[in-house]
Amino acid sequence: MRMPRHVLCLAVLAALAPGSATPQSRTSLPERAAEGFRYAAELSLAHSDNRERLNPKGPSDTLFAPRLGFTWFHAGSRLESRVIGELEYLHSLRDRFGDESRTRLSAQVDWALAPQRLYWTFQDYAAVEPVNVRAPRAPSNLQQTNVLVTGPSLWIKPEGLFSGQLEARYANSYAEVNKTFEGDRVMAAARAFYGSEARRRLGLGIEETRVRYDIASTLHDHDRQDIVLQLVGESARLDYSARIGRSRIDFLDGDRPSAGLAQLGIGWRPDDDNLFRVDVLRELSDAARDFTFQLQRNELPRDLRGHPQLGAELYRIRSAQVAWRRRGPHWEWSIDPYYRDYEYLRRDATLDNRARGGSVDGTYVINPVLSISGRLAVEQRSFRVDSRRDRTHDLGVSLERRFSRRWAVRVGFDHSIRDSNVPRADYEENVVSVALIFRGGRG
């Protein structure tokens, strides 16, 4: 039996961690997260009036849900980490559904084997994704997924005006149900740069990737070549990365599609309380490759983000994501709109779809021991083959009362509704919950 790779990654992170953690609130600015290892342990009871999200309504259920959220941020001369994770176990008190364990993780650890010259990178992205993107996010349609990436980077003359980089990566993709998603890929890249490391670099690179799937390999196994011109820069308030190039896919059956590649990422912090982020992408991709780009956002995987159907299929993607995070003395909030368009190649055109939506999150501190949080997420997804259109709304509100620096109680209400032009694809669910929370860790 294949072992979920997030288990391996958690073991690696535990071995590397100096020991320490506080949960990051859902709108916290990652760049301002406290250094160290911090955590929040929860014991929760929740009642759903339609857990399978059926129309007409299906059975209700009451859940007992232990949960552990954690962050690990560290910046040292030898080790740098940005890790956000959540472990959850769901037990049905009415025995109407099987028990579930879920892991969400966005992690990157860079280890300097030889500072300024040789680095080893560990990346892991674990998420709970739908088996079928057309069906509701119900227990029977959810699965654990994971993409693990690791490998070395060697810099040649990093202090000079002209420098070079050799890079190798191994990636493994895992899915609990959609086994066509599972496979291995090996990437090798050579890049030449001109410019100062501390300010900006202009580079030209060649990347070669070998992709092999465990199932359906005859149709989807391929080799990939990318030629990329890139510009990267960083300052105290601004960082950016622009890539433009050409990609060619060599399928084992002789088919050779090619397309242009364009990627732009801009992060701007005008002051300590504001963060703006824009990411635009157009390229040939697949679900596993797409997940690795989510690591750049340095946040937990979220529902309603327009993710692709899990599998080995190759597609042209056009996407744009914007984030605005703001923090004040008693409040913080974030806005995250997005747009994603998938055009599948070869025999997979029935999967073509477009997703657009966004979310608004906020927390207001009423007094030193009482705070209220809310979230609204909206997504509209349309499928070209049958003109299906789904519009989903998720609304949540919670009130938290702190009894000490470590102990708190939270009560919450969540409402989810979908409108669809397909008969009986609509649903509505309401969930009420109460949780006992313990926070700990150290910097």
C-alpha positions as CSV (number, residue, x, y, z in Angstrom):
1,M,0.0,0.0,0.0
2,R,1.3,3.4,-1.0
3,M,2.1,5.6,2.0
4,P,0.7,9.2,1.9
5,R,3.7,11.4,1.4
6,H,2.5,14.1,3.9
7,V,3.2,11.6,6.7
8,L,6.8,11.5,5.5
9,C,7.0,15.3,5.2
10,L,5.7,15.8,8.7
11,A,8.3,13.4,10.0
12,V,11.0,15.4,8.2
13,L,9.8,18.7,9.6
14,A,9.6,17.3,13.1
15,A,13.2,16.1,12.9
16,L,14.4,19.5,11.6
17,A,12.3,21.7,14.0
18,P,14.1,23.3,16.9
19,G,11.0,22.8,19.0
20,S,8.3,25.5,19.5
21,A,4.2,27.1,18.0
22,T,0.5,29.6,17.9
23,P,-2.1,29.0,15.3
24,Q,-2.3,31.6,12.7
25,S,-5.7,33.2,12.4
26,R,-7.3,32.7,9.1
27,T,-6.4,36.3,8.0
28,S,-3.0,36.6,9.5
29,L,-0.3,38.0,7.3
30,P,2.3,35.2,6.8
31,E,5.2,37.6,6.6
32,R,4.4,38.9,10.1
33,A,3.8,35.5,11.8
34,A,5.7,35.1,15.0
35,E,8.9,33.1,14.6
36,G,8.9,29.7,16.3
37,F,6.6,26.7,16.5
38,R,3.1,27.4,17.8
39,Y,-0.1,25.4,17.9
40,A,-3.7,25.3,18.8
41,A,-5.4,22.1,20.0
42,E,-9.2,21.9,19.8
43,L,-11.9,19.6,20.9
44,S,-15.0,20.4,18.9
45,L,-18.7,19.3,18.7
46,A,-20.6,20.1,15.5
47,H,-24.1,19.4,14.2
48,S,-24.9,19.4,10.5
49,D,-28.5,19.2,9.2
50,N,-27.4,17.8,5.7
51,R,-23.9,16.4,5.9
52,E,-24.0,14.7,2.5
53,R,-25.3,18.0,0.9
54,L,-28.2,16.3,-0.8
55,N,-31.3,17.6,-2.5
56,P,-33.8,16.9,-0.9
57,K,-32.0,17.0,2.4
58,G,-30.2,13.9,3.6
59,P,-29.5,12.7,7.1
60,S,-28.2,15.1,9.8
61,D,-25.2,14.2,11.9
62,T,-23.3,15.2,15.0
63,L,-19.5,15.2,14.9
64,F,-16.8,15.0,17.5
65,A,-13.7,16.6,16.0
66,P,-10.3,16.9,17.6
67,R,-8.1,19.3,15.7
68,L,-4.5,20.5,15.8
69,G,-3.4,23.6,14.0
70,F,0.3,24.7,13.9
71,T,2.8,27.0,12.3
72,W,6.5,26.9,12.2
73,F,8.4,30.0,11.0
74,H,12.1,30.2,11.3
75,A,14.9,32.2,9.6
76,G,18.4,31.2,10.5
77,S,21.8,31.1,8.8
78,R,21.4,27.4,8.0
79,L,17.6,26.8,8.0
80,E,14.6,28.7,6.9
81,S,11.1,27.4,7.2
82,R,7.5,28.5,6.4
83,V,5.1,25.8,7.6
84,I,1.3,26.1,8.2
85,G,-0.6,22.9,8.9
86,E,-3.8,21.4,10.3
87,L,-4.6,17.8,11.4
88,E,-8.2,16.9,12.0
89,Y,-10.1,13.8,13.0
90,L,-13.9,13.5,12.4
91,H,-16.0,11.0,14.3
92,S,-19.7,10.6,13.7
93,L,-21.6,10.3,17.1
94,R,-24.6,8.8,15.3
95,D,-22.5,6.3,13.3
96,R,-24.1,7.4,10.0
97,F,-20.7,8.1,8.4
98,G,-17.3,6.5,8.7
99,D,-14.6,8.3,10.6
100,E,-12.3,10.6,8.7
101,S,-8.8,12.0,9.2
102,R,-7.7,15.0,7.2
103,T,-4.4,16.9,6.8
104,R,-3.9,20.3,5.3
105,L,-0.3,21.5,5.0
106,S,1.6,24.2,3.1
107,A,5.3,23.8,3.9
108,Q,8.7,24.9,2.6
109,V,12.0,24.2,4.4
110,D,15.3,25.4,2.9
111,W,18.4,23.9,4.4
112,A,21.8,25.6,3.6
113,L,24.3,22.8,3.2
114,A,26.9,25.3,2.1
115,P,25.6,28.9,2.8
116,Q,25.2,31.0,-0.4
117,R,26.1,28.0,-2.6
118,L,24.3,24.7,-1.9
119,Y,20.7,24.4,-0.6
120,W,18.3,21.5,-0.2
121,T,14.6,22.2,-0.3
122,F,11.6,20.3,1.1
123,Q,8.2,21.4,-0.1
124,D,4.9,19.7,0.8
125,Y,1.3,20.6,-0.1
126,A,-1.4,18.4,1.4
127,A,-5.1,19.2,0.9
128,V,-8.6,17.7,1.1
129,E,-9.9,17.7,-2.5
130,P,-13.1,16.5,-4.2
131,V,-13.1,13.3,-6.0
132,N,-15.4,14.8,-8.6
133,V,-15.4,18.7,-9.0
134,R,-19.0,18.6,-10.2
135,A,-20.3,17.0,-6.9
136,P,-20.6,18.8,-3.5
137,R,-17.8,18.7,-1.0
138,A,-19.5,15.9,1.1
139,P,-17.8,13.1,3.0
140,S,-18.4,10.6,0.1
141,N,-16.7,13.0,-2.4
142,L,-13.6,14.1,-0.4
143,Q,-10.1,12.6,-0.5
144,Q,-6.7,13.3,1.0
145,T,-4.2,14.5,-1.5
146,N,-0.5,15.4,-1.3
147,V,2.4,16.7,-3.4
148,L,5.9,16.3,-2.1
149,V,8.8,18.1,-3.7
150,T,12.5,17.9,-2.7
151,G,15.9,18.4,-4.2
152,P,19.2,20.5,-4.3
153,S,20.0,23.9,-5.7
154,L,23.7,24.8,-6.5
155,W,24.7,28.4,-7.1
156,I,27.8,29.2,-9.1
157,K,29.6,32.5,-8.3
158,P,26.5,33.8,-6.3
159,E,28.3,37.1,-5.4
160,G,29.2,38.0,-8.9
161,L,27.5,40.1,-11.5
162,F,27.1,37.0,-13.6
163,S,26.0,33.8,-11.8
164,G,24.6,30.4,-12.5
165,Q,22.3,27.9,-10.9
166,L,21.9,24.2,-11.3
167,E,18.8,22.7,-9.8
168,A,17.2,19.2,-9.5
169,R,13.8,18.3,-8.1
170,Y,12.0,15.1,-7.4
171,A,8.2,15.3,-6.9
172,N,5.6,12.6,-5.9
173,S,1.9,13.1,-6.1
174,Y,-0.6,11.1,-4.0
175,A,-4.5,10.8,-4.0
176,E,-6.6,8.7,-1.7
177,V,-9.2,7.9,-4.4
178,N,-8.2,9.3,-7.8
179,K,-5.2,7.1,-8.5
180,T,-4.6,8.5,-12.0
181,F,-3.2,11.5,-10.1
182,E,-0.4,9.5,-8.5
183,G,3.0,9.5,-10.1
184,D,6.6,10.7,-10.0
185,R,8.5,13.4,-11.8
186,V,12.1,14.4,-12.0
187,M,13.2,17.9,-13.0
188,A,16.6,19.3,-13.9
189,A,17.3,22.9,-14.7
190,A,20.3,25.1,-15.6
191,R,20.0,28.9,-15.3
192,A,22.3,31.8,-16.0
193,F,21.7,35.2,-14.2
194,Y,22.9,38.7,-14.6
195,G,22.5,41.2,-11.8
196,S,22.9,41.7,-8.0
197,E,21.4,39.1,-5.7
198,A,20.2,41.7,-3.3
199,R,18.3,43.8,-5.9
200,R,17.3,42.1,-9.1
201,R,18.4,39.4,-11.5
202,L,17.7,38.7,-15.2
203,G,18.0,35.1,-16.1
204,L,17.7,32.6,-18.9
205,G,17.0,29.0,-18.0
206,I,16.3,25.5,-19.5
207,E,14.2,23.0,-17.6
208,E,13.7,19.3,-18.4
209,T,11.0,17.3,-16.6
210,R,10.3,13.6,-16.8
211,V,6.7,12.7,-15.8
212,R,5.6,9.1,-15.2
213,Y,2.2,8.1,-13.7
214,D,1.4,4.9,-11.9
215,I,-1.9,4.4,-13.9
216,A,-2.9,5.3,-17.4
217,S,0.8,5.9,-18.2
218,T,0.5,5.0,-21.9
219,L,-1.8,8.0,-22.5
220,H,-0.3,10.6,-20.1
221,D,3.4,9.9,-19.5
222,H,5.5,12.6,-21.0
223,D,8.7,14.6,-21.1
224,R,8.6,18.3,-20.8
225,Q,11.0,21.0,-22.0
226,D,10.8,24.7,-20.9
227,I,12.9,27.6,-22.1
228,V,12.3,30.5,-19.8
229,L,13.5,34.1,-19.6
230,Q,12.9,35.4,-16.1
231,L,13.3,38.6,-14.0
232,V,13.3,38.4,-10.2
233,G,13.7,41.2,-7.7
234,E,13.3,41.9,-4.0
235,S,13.5,45.0,-1.7
236,A,12.2,45.8,1.7
237,R,8.7,46.5,0.5
238,L,8.4,44.9,-2.9
239,D,9.2,41.5,-4.4
240,Y,8.4,40.3,-8.0
241,S,9.0,37.5,-10.4
242,A,8.3,37.5,-14.1
243,R,8.7,34.4,-16.4
244,I,8.1,34.2,-20.1
245,G,9.0,31.3,-22.3
246,R,8.0,28.3,-24.4
247,S,7.0,24.8,-23.3
248,R,6.9,21.6,-25.3
249,I,5.4,18.3,-24.2
250,D,6.7,15.0,-25.7
251,F,4.1,12.2,-25.1
252,L,5.3,8.7,-25.4
253,D,2.9,8.0,-28.3
254,G,4.6,10.7,-30.4
255,D,2.2,13.7,-29.9
256,R,4.1,16.9,-29.2
257,P,1.9,19.9,-28.2
258,S,3.6,23.2,-27.4
259,A,2.5,26.6,-26.0
260,G,3.8,29.8,-24.6
261,L,4.5,30.2,-20.9
262,A,3.9,33.4,-18.9
263,Q,3.9,33.9,-15.1
264,L,3.9,37.1,-13.0
265,G,4.0,37.4,-9.3
266,I,4.1,40.7,-7.4
267,G,4.1,41.2,-3.6
268,W,3.9,44.7,-2.2
269,R,3.8,45.8,1.5
270,P,3.4,49.5,1.6
271,D,3.5,49.4,5.4
272,D,3.6,46.8,8.2
273,D,-0.2,46.5,8.2
274,N,-0.9,46.0,4.5
275,L,0.0,43.3,2.0
276,F,-0.9,43.1,-1.6
277,R,-0.2,40.0,-3.8
278,V,-1.0,39.4,-7.5
279,D,-0.3,36.1,-9.3
280,V,-1.0,35.6,-13.0
281,L,-0.3,32.4,-14.9
282,R,-0.7,31.0,-18.4
283,E,0.9,27.7,-19.4
284,L,0.5,24.0,-20.1
285,S,0.0,22.3,-16.8
286,D,-1.5,19.4,-14.9
287,A,-3.0,19.0,-11.4
288,A,0.2,18.0,-9.6
289,R,2.2,20.8,-11.2
290,D,-0.7,23.2,-10.4
291,F,-0.6,22.3,-6.8
292,T,3.1,23.3,-6.5
293,F,2.2,26.8,-7.4
294,Q,-0.1,27.0,-4.5
295,L,2.9,26.8,-2.2
296,Q,3.9,30.3,-3.2
297,R,0.8,31.7,-1.4
298,N,2.1,30.4,1.9
299,E,-1.4,29.6,3.3
300,L,-3.5,26.6,4.2
301,P,-5.4,25.0,1.3
302,R,-8.9,26.4,1.1
303,D,-12.3,25.2,-0.2
304,L,-13.8,27.0,-3.2
305,R,-10.5,27.9,-4.9
306,G,-11.3,26.6,-8.4
307,H,-8.9,23.7,-8.2
308,P,-8.7,21.3,-11.2
309,Q,-10.1,17.8,-11.4
310,L,-7.5,15.5,-10.0
311,G,-5.9,13.2,-12.5
312,A,-3.1,12.9,-15.1
313,E,-4.8,15.1,-17.7
314,L,-2.8,17.9,-19.3
315,Y,-4.5,21.3,-19.8
316,R,-3.9,24.9,-20.8
317,I,-4.5,27.1,-17.7
318,R,-5.2,30.8,-17.5
319,S,-5.4,32.0,-13.9
320,A,-5.2,35.2,-11.9
321,Q,-5.3,35.5,-8.1
322,V,-5.2,38.6,-6.0
323,A,-4.8,39.0,-2.2
324,W,-5.2,42.0,0.0
325,R,-4.5,41.6,3.7
326,R,-4.9,44.4,6.2
327,R,-4.5,44.7,9.9
328,G,-5.5,47.3,12.4
329,P,-5.2,47.7,16.2
330,H,-8.5,45.7,16.8
331,W,-9.2,44.0,13.5
332,E,-7.8,42.3,10.5
333,W,-9.3,41.2,7.2
334,S,-8.4,39.8,3.8
335,I,-9.9,39.8,0.3
336,D,-8.9,37.0,-2.2
337,P,-10.6,37.0,-5.7
338,Y,-9.5,34.5,-8.3
339,Y,-10.1,33.4,-11.9
340,R,-9.1,30.0,-13.4
341,D,-9.8,28.6,-16.9
342,Y,-9.0,25.1,-17.9
343,E,-8.8,23.9,-21.5
344,Y,-7.9,20.2,-21.6
345,L,-5.8,18.6,-24.4
346,R,-6.1,15.3,-26.2
347,R,-9.1,13.2,-25.3
348,D,-10.1,15.2,-22.2
349,A,-12.1,18.1,-23.6
350,T,-15.2,17.1,-21.6
351,L,-13.4,18.4,-18.5
352,D,-13.1,22.0,-19.8
353,N,-14.3,24.4,-17.2
354,R,-14.0,27.9,-15.8
355,A,-14.1,28.9,-12.1
356,R,-14.2,32.4,-10.7
357,G,-14.9,33.6,-7.2
358,G,-13.3,34.9,-4.1
359,S,-13.5,35.2,-0.3
360,V,-13.6,37.9,2.4
361,D,-12.3,37.0,5.9
362,G,-12.3,39.2,8.9
363,T,-11.8,39.3,12.7
364,Y,-12.7,42.1,15.1
365,V,-11.5,42.2,18.7
366,I,-14.4,43.5,20.8
367,N,-12.4,43.6,24.0
368,P,-9.3,41.8,25.3
369,V,-11.2,38.5,25.9
370,L,-13.8,38.5,23.2
371,S,-13.5,38.5,19.4
372,I,-15.8,37.8,16.4
373,S,-14.8,36.3,13.1
374,G,-16.6,35.9,9.8
375,R,-16.0,34.5,6.3
376,L,-17.9,34.7,3.0
377,A,-16.7,32.7,0.0
378,V,-18.4,32.6,-3.4
379,E,-17.6,30.5,-6.5
380,Q,-19.2,30.2,-9.9
381,R,-18.1,27.2,-12.0
382,S,-19.2,26.5,-15.5
383,F,-18.6,23.4,-17.7
384,R,-18.4,23.9,-21.5
385,V,-19.5,20.4,-22.6
386,D,-23.0,20.5,-21.1
387,S,-23.3,24.2,-20.3
388,R,-23.6,23.4,-16.6
389,R,-23.3,26.3,-14.1
390,D,-23.0,26.0,-10.4
391,R,-22.9,28.9,-7.9
392,T,-21.7,28.1,-4.4
393,H,-21.8,30.3,-1.3
394,D,-20.1,29.5,2.0
395,L,-20.8,31.8,5.0
396,G,-19.4,31.4,8.5
397,V,-19.4,33.4,11.7
398,S,-17.9,32.6,15.1
399,L,-17.5,34.1,18.5
400,E,-14.5,33.4,20.7
401,R,-14.2,34.0,24.4
402,R,-10.7,33.8,26.0
403,F,-10.4,32.7,29.6
404,S,-6.6,33.0,29.8
405,R,-3.6,33.3,27.6
406,R,-4.0,29.7,26.5
407,W,-7.6,28.6,27.0
408,A,-10.6,29.7,25.0
409,V,-14.1,28.6,23.8
410,R,-15.5,29.3,20.4
411,V,-19.1,28.9,19.1
412,G,-19.8,29.1,15.4
413,F,-22.4,28.9,12.6
414,D,-21.7,27.9,9.0
415,H,-24.1,28.0,6.1
416,S,-23.4,26.6,2.6
417,I,-25.7,26.7,-0.4
418,R,-25.4,25.8,-4.1
419,D,-27.6,26.9,-7.0
420,S,-27.3,25.0,-10.2
421,N,-29.0,24.8,-13.6
422,V,-28.8,21.0,-13.3
423,P,-31.8,19.3,-11.6
424,R,-31.2,18.2,-8.0
425,A,-27.6,19.5,-8.0
426,D,-28.7,22.3,-5.6
427,Y,-28.1,21.8,-1.8
428,E,-28.2,23.7,1.5
429,E,-26.4,22.8,4.7
430,N,-26.3,24.5,8.2
431,V,-23.7,23.6,10.8
432,V,-23.5,24.8,14.4
433,S,-20.4,24.1,16.5
434,V,-18.7,24.7,19.8
435,A,-15.0,24.1,20.5
436,L,-12.6,24.2,23.5
437,I,-9.2,25.6,22.5
438,F,-5.7,25.4,24.0
439,R,-2.9,27.4,22.5
440,G,0.7,26.9,23.1
441,G,4.3,27.0,21.8
442,R,7.3,29.1,22.0
443,G,9.5,31.3,19.8
